Amino acid sequence: MNYTDEQIAVIGDSIIQALKTVYDPEIPVDIYELGLIYDVQISEEGEVKVVMTLTTPNCPVAESLPAEVREKVSAVEGVKDVDLELTFEPAWNKDMMSEEAKFELGILF
């Protein structure tokens, strides 16, 4: 079964909500607002590709955080399969954070 553009948009919104429940254990902000999610692509068949990074390549949750992301995205209704790509290009920096995240962490006044 192929999804319509509207259904893909709903799945995309649900994926973003799921990603907002995943937190970097060292920073009290979700990974979506932190800017760790570089891209989310959804095919008409419900196959999802997530491109993400970590705050540093030697992040202590380098194993568990991508697994948690894959698990949360897989649980979204309509998602058939998740391909998760971990990248460090471009390297993450605080400018990638949302205004909300910067405010939360006291970087934005």
A tleap script that builds the chain and sets N, CA, C and O, in Angstrom:
source leaprc.protein.ff14SB
mol = sequence {
  NMET ASN TYR THR ASP GLU GLN ILE ALA VAL
  ILE GLY ASP SER ILE ILE GLN ALA LEU LYS
  THR VAL TYR ASP PRO GLU ILE PRO VAL ASP
  ILE TYR GLU LEU GLY LEU ILE TYR ASP VAL
  GLN ILE SER GLU GLU GLY GLU VAL LYS VAL
  VAL MET THR LEU THR THR PRO ASN CYS PRO
  VAL ALA GLU SER LEU PRO ALA GLU VAL ARG
  GLU LYS VAL SER ALA VAL GLU GLY VAL LYS
  ASP VAL ASP LEU GLU LEU THR PHE GLU PRO
  ALA TRP ASN LYS ASP MET MET SER GLU GLU
  ALA LYS PHE GLU LEU GLY ILE LEU CPHE
}
set mol.1.N position { 0.839 -1.186 0.000 }
set mol.1.CA position { 0.000 0.000 0.000 }
set mol.1.C position { 0.885 1.250 0.000 }
set mol.1.O position { 1.840 1.352 0.769 }
set mol.2.N position { 0.551 2.181 -0.864 }
set mol.2.CA position { 1.288 3.432 -0.901 }
set mol.2.C position { 0.510 4.518 -0.174 }
set mol.2.O position { -0.714 4.609 -0.278 }
set mol.3.N position { 1.248 5.339 0.562 }
set mol.3.CA position { 0.628 6.437 1.298 }
set mol.3.C position { 0.512 7.677 0.418 }
set mol.3.O position { 1.325 7.904 -0.479 }
set mol.4.N position { -0.515 8.469 0.696 }
set mol.4.CA position { -0.675 9.751 0.010 }
set mol.4.C position { 0.247 10.772 0.676 }
set mol.4.O position { 0.797 10.527 1.750 }
set mol.5.N position { 0.402 11.911 0.021 }
set mol.5.CA position { 1.228 12.977 0.590 }
set mol.5.C position { 0.701 13.405 1.962 }
set mol.5.O position { 1.478 13.690 2.873 }
set mol.6.N position { -0.630 13.446 2.095 }
set mol.6.CA position { -1.230 13.836 3.376 }
set mol.6.C position { -0.899 12.816 4.472 }
set mol.6.O position { -0.582 13.187 5.602 }
set mol.7.N position { -0.978 11.533 4.123 }
set mol.7.CA position { -0.654 10.492 5.106 }
set mol.7.C position { 0.819 10.550 5.484 }
set mol.7.O position { 1.171 10.355 6.648 }
set mol.8.N position { 1.682 10.816 4.508 }
set mol.8.CA position { 3.115 10.930 4.795 }
set mol.8.C position { 3.366 12.115 5.720 }
set mol.8.O position { 4.207 12.038 6.615 }
set mol.9.N position { 2.635 13.220 5.506 }
set mol.9.CA position { 2.787 14.400 6.376 }
set mol.9.C position { 2.378 14.066 7.812 }
set mol.9.O position { 3.029 14.504 8.760 }
set mol.10.N position { 1.307 13.296 7.973 }
set mol.10.CA position { 0.850 12.898 9.316 }
set mol.10.C position { 1.893 11.989 9.974 }
set mol.10.O position { 2.207 12.148 11.153 }
set mol.11.N position { 2.421 11.043 9.206 }
set mol.11.CA position { 3.461 10.152 9.736 }
set mol.11.C position { 4.679 10.989 10.136 }
set mol.11.O position { 5.275 10.760 11.188 }
set mol.12.N position { 5.045 11.956 9.293 }
set mol.12.CA position { 6.183 12.830 9.602 }
set mol.12.C position { 5.988 13.597 10.894 }
set mol.12.O position { 6.905 13.697 11.709 }
set mol.13.N position { 4.790 14.141 11.084 }
set mol.13.CA position { 4.498 14.858 12.335 }
set mol.13.C position { 4.596 13.915 13.534 }
set mol.13.O position { 5.117 14.286 14.586 }
set mol.14.N position { 4.094 12.703 13.365 }
set mol.14.CA position { 4.158 11.717 14.453 }
set mol.14.C position { 5.597 11.334 14.766 }
set mol.14.O position { 5.954 11.134 15.927 }
set mol.15.N position { 6.420 11.232 13.729 }
set mol.15.CA position { 7.837 10.906 13.937 }
set mol.15.C position { 8.514 12.029 14.721 }
set mol.15.O position { 9.286 11.767 15.644 }
set mol.16.N position { 8.223 13.286 14.354 }
set mol.16.CA position { 8.814 14.410 15.087 }
set mol.16.C position { 8.390 14.372 16.551 }
set mol.16.O position { 9.211 14.592 17.442 }
set mol.17.N position { 7.112 14.094 16.804 }
set mol.17.CA position { 6.653 14.001 18.197 }
set mol.17.C position { 7.379 12.873 18.939 }
set mol.17.O position { 7.729 13.017 20.111 }
set mol.18.N position { 7.600 11.755 18.250 }
set mol.18.CA position { 8.327 10.633 18.869 }
set mol.18.C position { 9.764 11.031 19.167 }
set mol.18.O position { 10.296 10.703 20.228 }
set mol.19.N position { 10.401 11.744 18.226 }
set mol.19.CA position { 11.793 12.164 18.422 }
set mol.19.C position { 11.914 13.142 19.585 }
set mol.19.O position { 12.951 13.205 20.245 }
set mol.20.N position { 10.851 13.903 19.832 }
set mol.20.CA position { 10.878 14.869 20.929 }
set mol.20.C position { 10.751 14.207 22.306 }
set mol.20.O position { 10.786 14.881 23.335 }
set mol.21.N position { 10.603 12.871 22.307 }
set mol.21.CA position { 10.580 12.143 23.586 }
set mol.21.C position { 11.938 11.523 23.898 }
set mol.21.O position { 12.100 10.863 24.924 }
set mol.22.N position { 12.914 11.735 23.013 }
set mol.22.CA position { 14.263 11.182 23.185 }
set mol.22.C position { 15.179 12.308 23.644 }
set mol.22.O position { 15.264 13.354 23.000 }
set mol.23.N position { 15.857 12.087 24.756 }
set mol.23.CA position { 16.716 13.119 25.337 }
set mol.23.C position { 18.166 12.678 25.379 }
set mol.23.O position { 18.473 11.510 25.613 }
set mol.24.N position { 19.050 13.636 25.147 }
set mol.24.CA position { 20.467 13.414 25.389 }
set mol.24.C position { 20.611 13.399 26.908 }
set mol.24.O position { 20.177 14.348 27.561 }
set mol.25.N position { 21.202 12.364 27.493 }
set mol.25.CA position { 21.255 12.260 28.957 }
set mol.25.C position { 22.074 13.361 29.635 }
set mol.25.O position { 21.918 13.600 30.832 }
set mol.26.N position { 22.939 14.028 28.880 }
set mol.26.CA position { 23.774 15.051 29.493 }
set mol.26.C position { 23.181 16.452 29.358 }
set mol.26.O position { 23.632 17.389 30.018 }
set mol.27.N position { 22.171 16.592 28.503 }
set mol.27.CA position { 21.564 17.903 28.252 }
set mol.27.C position { 20.051 17.738 28.385 }
set mol.27.O position { 19.475 16.866 27.734 }
set mol.28.N position { 19.394 18.554 29.212 }
set mol.28.CA position { 17.956 18.364 29.455 }
set mol.28.C position { 17.060 18.907 28.340 }
set mol.28.O position { 16.079 19.601 28.607 }
set mol.29.N position { 17.401 18.588 27.098 }
set mol.29.CA position { 16.633 19.030 25.935 }
set mol.29.C position { 16.524 17.835 24.991 }
set mol.29.O position { 17.461 17.046 24.866 }
set mol.30.N position { 15.364 17.706 24.323 }
set mol.30.CA position { 15.204 16.563 23.416 }
set mol.30.C position { 16.102 16.694 22.186 }
set mol.30.O position { 16.521 17.791 21.818 }
set mol.31.N position { 16.384 15.558 21.565 }
set mol.31.CA position { 17.351 15.519 20.465 }
set mol.31.C position { 16.879 16.287 19.236 }
set mol.31.O position { 17.697 16.767 18.452 }
set mol.32.N position { 15.557 16.408 19.063 }
set mol.32.CA position { 15.046 17.161 17.909 }
set mol.32.C position { 15.359 18.645 18.085 }
set mol.32.O position { 15.864 19.287 17.164 }
set mol.33.N position { 15.060 19.189 19.265 }
set mol.33.CA position { 15.331 20.601 19.532 }
set mol.33.C position { 16.832 20.881 19.599 }
set mol.33.O position { 17.274 21.991 19.302 }
set mol.34.N position { 17.609 19.877 19.987 }
set mol.34.CA position { 19.067 20.033 20.022 }
set mol.34.C position { 19.668 20.131 18.617 }
set mol.34.O position { 20.796 20.593 18.448 }
set mol.35.N position { 18.909 19.694 17.619 }
set mol.35.CA position { 19.421 19.728 16.257 }
set mol.35.C position { 20.215 18.495 15.879 }
set mol.35.O position { 20.992 18.520 14.924 }
set mol.36.N position { 20.022 17.405 16.632 }
set mol.36.CA position { 20.758 16.170 16.333 }
set mol.36.C position { 20.145 15.389 15.170 }
set mol.36.O position { 20.789 14.505 14.605 }
set mol.37.N position { 18.906 15.715 14.814 }
set mol.37.CA position { 18.250 15.067 13.679 }
set mol.37.C position { 18.478 15.938 12.454 }
set mol.37.O position { 17.969 17.057 12.381 }
set mol.38.N position { 19.235 15.435 11.497 }
set mol.38.CA position { 19.555 16.198 10.294 }
set mol.38.C position { 18.484 16.041 9.220 }
set mol.38.O position { 18.197 16.988 8.489 }
set mol.39.N position { 17.894 14.857 9.119 }
set mol.39.CA position { 16.927 14.626 8.052 }
set mol.39.C position { 16.046 13.440 8.396 }
set mol.39.O position { 16.486 12.480 9.029 }
set mol.40.N position { 14.774 13.524 7.963 }
set mol.40.CA position { 13.837 12.404 8.057 }
set mol.40.C position { 13.159 12.305 6.699 }
set mol.40.O position { 12.522 13.254 6.243 }
set mol.41.N position { 13.300 11.167 6.065 }
set mol.41.CA position { 12.666 10.937 4.765 }
set mol.41.C position { 11.704 9.773 4.907 }
set mol.41.O position { 12.017 8.765 5.540 }
set mol.42.N position { 10.521 9.924 4.307 }
set mol.42.CA position { 9.488 8.889 4.387 }
set mol.42.C position { 9.076 8.527 2.971 }
set mol.42.O position { 8.678 9.389 2.188 }
set mol.43.N position { 9.176 7.251 2.652 }
set mol.43.CA position { 8.774 6.806 1.314 }
set mol.43.C position { 7.264 6.570 1.291 }
set mol.43.O position { 6.612 6.533 2.335 }
set mol.44.N position { 6.726 6.414 0.094 }
set mol.44.CA position { 5.291 6.126 -0.062 }
set mol.44.C position { 4.918 4.797 0.574 }
set mol.44.O position { 3.752 4.561 0.892 }
set mol.45.N position { 5.911 3.924 0.762 }
set mol.45.CA position { 5.646 2.610 1.361 }
set mol.45.C position { 5.774 2.629 2.884 }
set mol.45.O position { 5.555 1.605 3.532 }
set mol.46.N position { 6.123 3.772 3.459 }
set mol.46.CA position { 6.259 3.858 4.904 }
set mol.46.C position { 7.640 3.495 5.408 }
set mol.46.O position { 7.830 3.224 6.594 }
set mol.47.N position { 8.612 3.490 4.491 }
set mol.47.CA position { 9.992 3.249 4.913 }
set mol.47.C position { 10.609 4.594 5.272 }
set mol.47.O position { 10.509 5.558 4.512 }
set mol.48.N position { 11.244 4.649 6.430 }
set mol.48.CA position { 11.764 5.907 6.951 }
set mol.48.C position { 13.282 5.863 7.026 }
set mol.48.O position { 13.871 4.876 7.469 }
set mol.49.N position { 13.903 6.950 6.586 }
set mol.49.CA position { 15.347 7.095 6.754 }
set mol.49.C position { 15.564 8.290 7.665 }
set mol.49.O position { 15.074 9.386 7.395 }
set mol.50.N position { 16.298 8.073 8.741 }
set mol.50.CA position { 16.636 9.130 9.688 }
set mol.50.C position { 18.147 9.333 9.627 }
set mol.50.O position { 18.918 8.385 9.781 }
set mol.51.N position { 18.560 10.578 9.402 }
set mol.51.CA position { 19.976 10.923 9.442 }
set mol.51.C position { 20.170 11.766 10.691 }
set mol.51.O position { 19.553 12.819 10.851 }
set mol.52.N position { 21.039 11.284 11.574 }
set mol.52.CA position { 21.241 11.980 12.847 }
set mol.52.C position { 22.714 12.011 13.212 }
set mol.52.O position { 23.540 11.325 12.611 }
set mol.53.N position { 23.017 12.813 14.200 }
set mol.53.CA position { 24.369 12.897 14.720 }
set mol.53.C position { 24.309 12.835 16.235 }
set mol.53.O position { 23.234 12.706 16.820 }
set mol.54.N position { 25.452 12.928 16.855 }
set mol.54.CA position { 25.559 13.010 18.308 }
set mol.54.C position { 26.296 14.304 18.631 }
set mol.54.O position { 26.935 14.890 17.758 }
set mol.55.N position { 26.210 14.748 19.872 }
set mol.55.CA position { 26.883 15.999 20.229 }
set mol.55.C position { 28.392 15.889 20.042 }
set mol.55.O position { 29.049 16.871 19.695 }
set mol.56.N position { 28.951 14.685 20.272 }
set mol.56.CA position { 30.373 14.442 20.015 }
set mol.56.C position { 30.524 12.999 19.524 }
set mol.56.O position { 29.709 12.146 19.873 }
set mol.57.N position { 31.543 12.718 18.728 }
set mol.57.CA position { 31.738 11.346 18.241 }
set mol.57.C position { 31.959 10.336 19.373 }
set mol.57.O position { 31.607 9.166 19.225 }
set mol.58.N position { 32.531 10.764 20.487 }
set mol.58.CA position { 32.766 9.831 21.600 }
set mol.58.C position { 31.701 9.979 22.683 }
set mol.58.O position { 31.959 9.747 23.864 }
set mol.59.N position { 30.510 10.366 22.260 }
set mol.59.CA position { 29.379 10.519 23.170 }
set mol.59.C position { 29.139 9.200 23.922 }
set mol.59.O position { 29.167 8.131 23.311 }
set mol.60.N position { 28.903 9.266 25.239 }
set mol.60.CA position { 28.705 8.036 26.004 }
set mol.60.C position { 27.468 7.237 25.594 }
set mol.60.O position { 27.368 6.055 25.925 }
set mol.61.N position { 26.534 7.849 24.889 }
set mol.61.CA position { 25.339 7.129 24.451 }
set mol.61.C position { 25.381 6.813 22.951 }
set mol.61.O position { 24.338 6.647 22.319 }
set mol.62.N position { 26.584 6.732 22.393 }
set mol.62.CA position { 26.742 6.478 20.961 }
set mol.62.C position { 26.062 5.188 20.518 }
set mol.62.O position { 25.625 5.080 19.373 }
set mol.63.N position { 25.969 4.219 21.409 }
set mol.63.CA position { 25.300 2.956 21.077 }
set mol.63.C position { 23.804 3.034 21.371 }
set mol.63.O position { 22.981 2.654 20.537 }
set mol.64.N position { 23.458 3.526 22.555 }
set mol.64.CA position { 22.069 3.454 22.998 }
set mol.64.C position { 21.158 4.510 22.381 }
set mol.64.O position { 19.985 4.229 22.136 }
set mol.65.N position { 21.660 5.714 22.123 }
set mol.65.CA position { 20.791 6.772 21.600 }
set mol.65.C position { 20.256 6.443 20.197 }
set mol.65.O position { 19.049 6.559 19.981 }
set mol.66.N position { 21.098 6.039 19.239 }
set mol.66.CA position { 20.545 5.651 17.927 }
set mol.66.C position { 19.556 4.487 18.029 }
set mol.66.O position { 18.565 4.453 17.300 }
set mol.67.N position { 19.814 3.549 18.916 }
set mol.67.CA position { 18.893 2.420 19.101 }
set mol.67.C position { 17.554 2.915 19.632 }
set mol.67.O position { 16.503 2.432 19.211 }
set mol.68.N position { 17.583 3.875 20.553 }
set mol.68.CA position { 16.337 4.436 21.089 }
set mol.68.C position { 15.577 5.193 20.000 }
set mol.68.O position { 14.351 5.104 19.923 }
set mol.69.N position { 16.297 5.935 19.162 }
set mol.69.CA position { 15.658 6.656 18.062 }
set mol.69.C position { 14.986 5.670 17.114 }
set mol.69.O position { 13.833 5.859 16.727 }
set mol.70.N position { 15.707 4.626 16.745 }
set mol.70.CA position { 15.145 3.610 15.842 }
set mol.70.C position { 13.883 2.989 16.457 }
set mol.70.O position { 12.879 2.798 15.770 }
set mol.71.N position { 13.944 2.682 17.740 }
set mol.71.CA position { 12.806 2.069 18.430 }
set mol.71.C position { 11.594 3.009 18.450 }
set mol.71.O position { 10.475 2.581 18.168 }
set mol.72.N position { 11.813 4.282 18.782 }
set mol.72.CA position { 10.702 5.249 18.864 }
set mol.72.C position { 10.089 5.493 17.487 }
set mol.72.O position { 8.866 5.554 17.359 }
set mol.73.N position { 10.920 5.633 16.462 }
set mol.73.CA position { 10.405 5.872 15.112 }
set mol.73.C position { 9.679 4.629 14.597 }
set mol.73.O position { 8.648 4.748 13.936 }
set mol.74.N position { 10.199 3.455 14.890 }
set mol.74.CA position { 9.553 2.206 14.461 }
set mol.74.C position { 8.166 2.053 15.056 }
set mol.74.O position { 7.294 1.433 14.447 }
set mol.75.N position { 7.952 2.615 16.245 }
set mol.75.CA position { 6.674 2.486 16.935 }
set mol.75.C position { 5.595 3.419 16.375 }
set mol.75.O position { 4.422 3.281 16.720 }
set mol.76.N position { 5.978 4.355 15.522 }
set mol.76.CA position { 5.010 5.291 14.946 }
set mol.76.C position { 4.113 4.547 13.966 }
set mol.76.O position { 4.588 3.778 13.130 }
set mol.77.N position { 2.812 4.785 14.082 }
set mol.77.CA position { 1.854 4.124 13.199 }
set mol.77.C position { 2.129 4.504 11.744 }
set mol.77.O position { 2.284 5.679 11.413 }
set mol.78.N position { 2.186 3.496 10.893 }
set mol.78.CA position { 2.429 3.722 9.475 }
set mol.78.C position { 3.870 3.481 9.061 }
set mol.78.O position { 4.159 3.344 7.872 }
set mol.79.N position { 4.775 3.427 10.028 }
set mol.79.CA position { 6.187 3.201 9.709 }
set mol.79.C position { 6.419 1.702 9.543 }
set mol.79.O position { 6.143 0.907 10.442 }
set mol.80.N position { 6.934 1.339 8.368 }
set mol.80.CA position { 7.179 -0.085 8.074 }
set mol.80.C position { 8.603 -0.501 8.421 }
set mol.80.O position { 8.835 -1.604 8.915 }
set mol.81.N position { 9.559 0.399 8.156 }
set mol.81.CA position { 10.960 0.062 8.361 }
set mol.81.C position { 11.720 1.348 8.635 }
set mol.81.O position { 11.352 2.411 8.137 }
set mol.82.N position { 12.792 1.251 9.433 }
set mol.82.CA position { 13.603 2.425 9.748 }
set mol.82.C position { 15.060 2.154 9.400 }
set mol.82.O position { 15.660 1.182 9.858 }
set mol.83.N position { 15.605 3.032 8.585 }
set mol.83.CA position { 17.025 3.012 8.257 }
set mol.83.C position { 17.624 4.210 8.970 }
set mol.83.O position { 17.292 5.352 8.652 }
set mol.84.N position { 18.496 3.964 9.921 }
set mol.84.CA position { 19.088 5.052 10.690 }
set mol.84.C position { 20.545 5.216 10.285 }
set mol.84.O position { 21.337 4.276 10.358 }
set mol.85.N position { 20.879 6.417 9.861 }
set mol.85.CA position { 22.256 6.724 9.473 }
set mol.85.C position { 22.836 7.693 10.494 }
set mol.85.O position { 22.291 8.772 10.727 }
set mol.86.N position { 23.939 7.297 11.093 }
set mol.86.CA position { 24.637 8.140 12.048 }
set mol.86.C position { 25.788 8.812 11.314 }
set mol.86.O position { 26.616 8.140 10.698 }
set mol.87.N position { 25.840 10.142 11.379 }
set mol.87.CA position { 26.874 10.870 10.660 }
set mol.87.C position { 27.507 11.928 11.567 }
set mol.87.O position { 26.903 12.366 12.547 }
set mol.88.N position { 28.697 12.318 11.233 }
set mol.88.CA position { 29.349 13.404 11.959 }
set mol.88.C position { 29.751 14.511 10.990 }
set mol.88.O position { 30.597 15.351 11.299 }
set mol.89.N position { 29.128 14.496 9.814 }
set mol.89.CA position { 29.356 15.534 8.804 }
set mol.89.C position { 28.022 16.162 8.455 }
set mol.89.O position { 27.179 15.447 7.914 }
set mol.90.N position { 27.760 17.387 8.705 }
set mol.90.CA position { 28.653 18.295 9.425 }
set mol.90.C position { 28.640 17.995 10.919 }
set mol.90.O position { 27.677 17.434 11.443 }
set mol.91.N position { 29.695 18.366 11.581 }
set mol.91.CA position { 29.778 18.163 13.024 }
set mol.91.C position { 28.733 19.027 13.715 }
set mol.91.O position { 28.486 20.161 13.306 }
set mol.92.N position { 28.127 18.493 14.752 }
set mol.92.CA position { 27.106 19.227 15.498 }
set mol.92.C position { 27.746 20.395 16.237 }
set mol.92.O position { 28.870 20.298 16.730 }
set mol.93.N position { 27.010 21.499 16.305 }
set mol.93.CA position { 27.426 22.614 17.155 }
set mol.93.C position { 26.186 23.294 17.707 }
set mol.93.O position { 25.075 23.057 17.231 }
set mol.94.N position { 26.374 24.133 18.702 }
set mol.94.CA position { 25.223 24.709 19.407 }
set mol.94.C position { 24.348 25.588 18.522 }
set mol.94.O position { 23.196 25.846 18.872 }
set mol.95.N position { 24.858 26.052 17.388 }
set mol.95.CA position { 24.047 26.846 16.473 }
set mol.95.C position { 22.934 26.027 15.815 }
set mol.95.O position { 21.995 26.594 15.257 }
set mol.96.N position { 23.037 24.702 15.880 }
set mol.96.CA position { 22.028 23.827 15.296 }
set mol.96.C position { 20.813 23.661 16.210 }
set mol.96.O position { 19.790 23.111 15.801 }
set mol.97.N position { 20.933 24.135 17.432 }
set mol.97.CA position { 19.840 24.014 18.392 }
set mol.97.C position { 18.718 24.989 18.037 }
set mol.97.O position { 18.964 26.058 17.478 }
set mol.98.N position { 17.486 24.606 18.369 }
set mol.98.CA position { 16.352 25.497 18.157 }
set mol.98.C position { 16.439 26.655 19.152 }
set mol.98.O position { 17.168 26.585 20.141 }
set mol.99.N position { 15.688 27.711 18.875 }
set mol.99.CA position { 15.628 28.847 19.809 }
set mol.99.C position { 15.149 28.356 21.177 }
set mol.99.O position { 15.644 28.790 22.217 }
set mol.100.N position { 14.171 27.438 21.151 }
set mol.100.CA position { 13.611 26.884 22.391 }
set mol.100.C position { 14.696 26.190 23.219 }
set mol.100.O position { 14.773 26.372 24.434 }
set mol.101.N position { 15.527 25.397 22.551 }
set mol.101.CA position { 16.596 24.675 23.247 }
set mol.101.C position { 17.620 25.660 23.815 }
set mol.101.O position { 18.076 25.507 24.948 }
set mol.102.N position { 17.972 26.658 23.029 }
set mol.102.CA position { 18.940 27.653 23.499 }
set mol.102.C position { 18.411 28.393 24.714 }
set mol.102.O position { 19.154 28.650 25.662 }
set mol.103.N position { 17.137 28.733 24.691 }
set mol.103.CA position { 16.515 29.420 25.822 }
set mol.103.C position { 16.523 28.519 27.056 }
set mol.103.O position { 16.865 28.949 28.157 }
set mol.104.N position { 16.138 27.256 26.845 }
set mol.104.CA position { 16.082 26.270 27.933 }
set mol.104.C position { 17.436 26.124 28.620 }
set mol.104.O position { 17.510 25.969 29.839 }
set mol.105.N position { 18.498 26.174 27.833 }
set mol.105.CA position { 19.838 25.990 28.375 }
set mol.105.C position { 20.500 27.303 28.781 }
set mol.105.O position { 21.652 27.310 29.214 }
set mol.106.N position { 19.772 28.419 28.642 }
set mol.106.CA position { 20.313 29.693 29.052 }
set mol.106.C position { 21.313 30.276 28.079 }
set mol.106.O position { 22.083 31.164 28.446 }
set mol.107.N position { 21.320 29.794 26.840 }
set mol.107.CA position { 22.243 30.320 25.832 }
set mol.107.C position { 21.629 31.543 25.158 }
set mol.107.O position { 22.349 32.408 24.660 }
set mol.108.N position { 20.305 31.614 25.143 }
set mol.108.CA position { 19.587 32.703 24.494 }
set mol.108.C position { 18.936 33.544 25.588 }
set mol.108.O position { 18.216 33.019 26.438 }
set mol.109.N position { 19.183 34.809 25.565 }
set mol.109.CA position { 18.600 35.691 26.598 }
set mol.109.C position { 17.685 36.714 25.978 }
set mol.109.O position { 17.108 37.537 26.688 }
savepdb mol mol.pdb
quit
